[in-house]
Amino acid sequence: MPRYFNVGKIVNTHGVRGEVKVISSTDFPEKRFRKGSKLSLELDPMQMLELIVCSHRIHKNFHLLTFEGYTDINQVERFKGKNLKVAEEYMSDLAEHEYYYYEIIDCEVVTEEGVRLGVIKEILSPGANDVWVVKRPGEKDLLLPYIEEVVKSVDISSKKVTVHLMEGLL
């Protein structure tokens, strides 16, 4: 079974012609929601409904979408509260030193000296840069800013991140 990743959540319908209101959770809404894009609606954990975007527009901070074959509010009413996902095969290629969250989560974190710090359990996006939350055995979580001075290398294939611990991080 292919892997799927969240790109948004349908929170309501809009109008009577099958349009739905979506809260986006993707960094690429212009690509994910453009006409012709293939998305999957998670009906339940074991069942996906394949959809093709027919139209997209933004209204009051919501993405309004219609899908091919769904032209009536009664057809899309059951979509409310469901997650829109994209199959892994449709994921965008990223630039060097850019990663999807799922690639970073569960990576082991070690210092430049080889000292194991823990495993990345979560990524926060509070503003200027992401913060990687490292679960440390028997200690408080470590918050690592994703900046060049701290994160020295990321090896996705071996799930290993090497960091420089600046003063005050521990």
C-alpha positions as CSV (number, residue, x, y, z in Angstrom):
1,M,0.0,0.0,0.0
2,P,1.4,3.4,-0.9
3,R,2.2,6.0,1.8
4,Y,0.1,9.1,2.1
5,F,0.8,12.5,3.6
6,N,-1.6,15.1,4.9
7,V,-2.0,18.2,2.8
8,G,-5.2,19.6,4.3
9,K,-8.5,19.0,6.1
10,I,-11.9,19.7,4.7
11,V,-13.7,21.7,7.3
12,N,-16.9,22.5,5.6
13,T,-18.8,22.9,2.3
14,H,-19.1,26.3,0.5
15,G,-22.1,27.1,-1.6
16,V,-24.3,24.5,-3.3
17,R,-22.1,23.5,-6.3
18,G,-19.8,21.0,-4.6
19,E,-17.1,23.4,-3.3
20,V,-15.3,22.5,0.0
21,K,-13.4,24.7,2.5
22,V,-9.9,23.3,3.2
23,I,-7.4,24.3,5.9
24,S,-4.0,23.7,4.3
25,S,-1.2,21.8,6.0
26,T,1.2,21.8,3.1
27,D,4.1,24.0,2.2
28,F,3.1,23.7,-1.4
29,P,-0.6,24.7,-1.7
30,E,-0.2,26.1,-5.2
31,K,1.0,22.7,-6.4
32,R,-1.2,20.5,-4.3
33,F,-4.4,22.3,-5.0
34,R,-3.9,23.3,-8.7
35,K,-6.3,22.1,-11.3
36,G,-5.6,18.5,-12.3
37,S,-3.8,17.6,-9.0
38,K,-4.5,14.1,-7.7
39,L,-5.4,14.0,-4.0
40,S,-6.8,11.2,-1.8
41,L,-9.6,11.6,0.7
42,E,-9.1,9.5,3.8
43,L,-12.6,8.0,4.3
44,D,-11.2,5.8,7.1
45,P,-7.7,4.4,7.9
46,M,-8.1,1.6,5.4
47,Q,-10.0,3.4,2.6
48,M,-9.0,6.2,0.3
49,L,-11.1,8.0,-2.3
50,E,-9.1,9.3,-5.2
51,L,-10.0,12.9,-6.3
52,I,-8.9,15.2,-9.0
53,V,-8.9,19.0,-8.3
54,C,-11.2,20.8,-10.8
55,S,-10.8,24.3,-9.4
56,H,-9.0,26.2,-6.6
57,R,-9.4,29.6,-5.1
58,I,-8.6,31.3,-1.8
59,H,-11.4,33.0,0.2
60,K,-10.9,34.3,3.8
61,N,-7.8,32.2,4.5
62,F,-9.4,29.0,3.3
63,H,-8.6,27.1,0.2
64,L,-11.9,26.4,-1.7
65,L,-11.7,23.4,-4.0
66,T,-14.0,21.5,-6.3
67,F,-13.3,18.0,-7.6
68,E,-14.1,16.3,-10.9
69,G,-17.4,14.5,-10.8
70,Y,-18.6,16.3,-7.6
71,T,-20.8,19.2,-8.6
72,D,-23.4,19.3,-5.8
73,I,-23.3,20.0,-2.1
74,N,-25.0,16.7,-1.4
75,Q,-22.1,14.8,-3.0
76,V,-19.4,16.5,-0.8
77,E,-21.3,16.8,2.5
78,R,-19.8,13.5,3.6
79,F,-16.2,14.9,3.1
80,K,-16.5,17.3,6.0
81,G,-13.9,16.6,8.7
82,K,-11.9,14.3,6.5
83,N,-8.2,14.7,5.7
84,L,-6.9,15.3,2.2
85,K,-3.7,13.5,1.4
86,V,-1.1,13.1,-1.3
87,A,0.4,9.8,-2.3
88,E,4.2,9.6,-1.9
89,E,4.7,9.3,-5.7
90,Y,3.3,12.8,-6.1
91,M,5.6,14.4,-3.5
92,S,7.8,17.3,-4.7
93,D,11.5,17.0,-5.0
94,L,13.2,19.4,-2.5
95,A,16.3,21.5,-2.8
96,E,19.5,20.5,-1.0
97,H,19.3,20.8,2.8
98,E,15.5,20.7,2.7
99,Y,13.6,17.8,4.2
100,Y,10.1,16.6,4.7
101,Y,9.1,16.3,8.4
102,Y,8.6,12.5,8.1
103,E,12.2,12.2,7.0
104,I,13.5,14.0,10.1
105,I,11.3,12.4,12.7
106,D,13.0,9.4,14.4
107,C,16.5,10.4,13.3
108,E,19.2,9.8,15.9
109,V,21.0,13.0,17.0
110,V,24.7,13.0,17.8
111,T,27.2,15.7,18.6
112,E,30.2,16.4,16.4
113,E,32.2,14.4,19.0
114,G,29.9,11.4,18.6
115,V,28.0,11.7,21.8
116,R,24.4,10.3,21.3
117,L,21.8,12.9,22.5
118,G,18.5,11.2,21.6
119,V,16.0,10.9,18.8
120,I,13.9,13.6,17.0
121,K,10.3,13.2,18.1
122,E,8.7,16.4,16.8
123,I,9.3,19.5,14.7
124,L,7.9,22.9,15.8
125,S,7.5,25.9,13.4
126,P,7.3,28.9,15.8
127,G,8.6,31.5,13.4
128,A,12.0,32.3,11.9
129,N,13.3,28.7,11.9
130,D,12.0,25.2,12.8
131,V,12.9,23.7,16.1
132,W,13.6,20.0,16.4
133,V,12.5,18.4,19.6
134,V,14.9,15.7,20.7
135,K,13.7,13.0,23.1
136,R,16.5,12.2,25.5
137,P,16.4,9.1,27.7
138,G,15.9,10.1,31.3
139,E,16.1,13.8,30.7
140,K,14.1,16.8,29.5
141,D,13.6,17.1,25.8
142,L,16.2,19.1,24.0
143,L,15.1,21.9,21.7
144,L,17.4,22.3,18.7
145,P,17.0,25.3,16.3
146,Y,17.3,24.2,12.7
147,I,20.1,26.7,11.8
148,E,23.4,26.3,10.1
149,E,25.4,26.9,13.3
150,V,23.7,24.0,15.1
151,V,22.7,21.4,12.5
152,K,25.9,20.3,10.8
153,S,24.8,17.4,8.7
154,V,21.7,15.4,8.0
155,D,21.9,11.8,6.6
156,I,18.4,10.7,5.8
157,S,19.5,7.3,4.5
158,S,21.1,6.4,7.9
159,K,18.6,8.5,9.9
160,K,21.4,10.4,11.6
161,V,21.8,14.1,12.4
162,T,25.1,15.6,13.6
163,V,24.9,18.8,15.6
164,H,27.1,21.4,17.2
165,L,25.9,22.2,20.7
166,M,26.2,25.9,21.1
167,E,26.5,27.3,24.7
168,G,23.1,27.3,26.4
169,L,21.4,24.6,24.3
170,L,21.7,21.9,27.0
